[in-house]
Amino acid sequence: MSKRLTITEVSERYGVGRRVVESWIESRALDATNVSASGSKYKRWRISERAHQRFEASRSPAKKTRPQPMPTMCDGLLTTEFGG
C-alpha cells in the first residue's frame, strides 16, 4: 500500500499553511480522501502519492522556449533581435 500524506506533510512540502492545502482540496485541485470516522464533526484528509503527483504535475510551469530571433532592418542592415 502506498503512503498517504497528511495535510501537515503537504503544507510543509510547499511551505504553506494547512488552510491553503485545505483550500486546494475544497477546490478539487488536490484529490484527498476523508478518513475520519463516519459522522465525525472534523475531517481528516489523506492524500495518496498518485494524487500528489498529479497535483505536482498540474502546478509545474510549462517548459518555456527561448524566443526566436526576429529579423529587423536597422540603418539599412539586416540584423536580428529577440522579440519579447
C-alpha positions, 0 to 999 in steps of 0.5 A, a space after each residue: 500500500 502506498 503512503 498517504 500524506 497528511 495535510 501537515 506533510 503537504 503544507 510543509 512540502 510547499 511551505 504553506 499553511 494547512 488552510 491553503 492545502 485545505 483550500 486546494 482540496 475544497 477546490 478539487 485541485 488536490 484529490 484527498 480522501 476523508 478518513 475520519 470516522 463516519 459522522 465525525 464533526 472534523 475531517 481528516 484528509 489523506 492524500 495518496 502519492 498518485 494524487 500528489 503527483 498529479 497535483 505536482 504535475 498540474 502546478 509545474 510551469 510549462 517548459 518555456 522556449 527561448 524566443 526566436 530571433 526576429 529579423 529587423 532592418 536597422 540603418 539599412 542592415 539586416 540584423 536580428 533581435 529577440 522579440 519579447 
